[in-house]
C-alpha cells in the first residue's frame, strides 16, 4: 500500500510540468526613450507592457484572445 502511494505521488509530481505552456511575449515600451523590445518579462523599471501577447520572440504571431493568461 505504501509503495503504491509513493508511486502515485511521484507520478503526480512528474506530470505537473507537462501541463505548462510557454510564456507569452510582449512589446515593452520605454518611458524615457523611443525604444521598444519584445521580451517575456519586464526589462526593468520605466517600461510599459502592451497588453497584446504574442507566441514568438519577434512579437509577430499574436495569441488568440482565449490564449491570454494572467502573468
Secondary structure, DSSP 8 states (H G I E B T S, - for coil): -HHHHHHHHHHHHHHGGGG-----BEEEEESSSS-EEEESS--STTEEE-S--BSSTTS-SB--GGG----
